[in-house]
């Protein structure tokens, strides 16, 4: 498929696809050239780019993702992923504590009183 179709299916601008290519974020296995030297993308690139988008959303950098793609050492990859899982767990704990605190504020159980509790 051509870049415009990949762009449409992934909702990524063509300029982003080119940027990802320059940063070696899209492995060569997903890109070939036709007889006119136009890029032709393998259909698997759509799912792959959705995964890349998720990794970026999770806070991994492009350099982190390139390491996951190109690093041959499983230990380095595992360490990177485990560190991200730890960060997410810490964030989850903070969000849970925040949610509980705000619930206490609404119920008038917190030291911080707002008059939010209905009478």
Buried (B, 14 or more C-beta within 10 A) or exposed (E): BEBEEBBEBBEBEBEBBEBBBEEEBBEEEBBEEEEEEEBBBBEEBBEBBBEBBEBBEEEBEBEBBBBBBEEEEEEEBEEBBEEBEEEEEEEEEEEEEEEEEEEEBEEEEBEEEEEEEEE
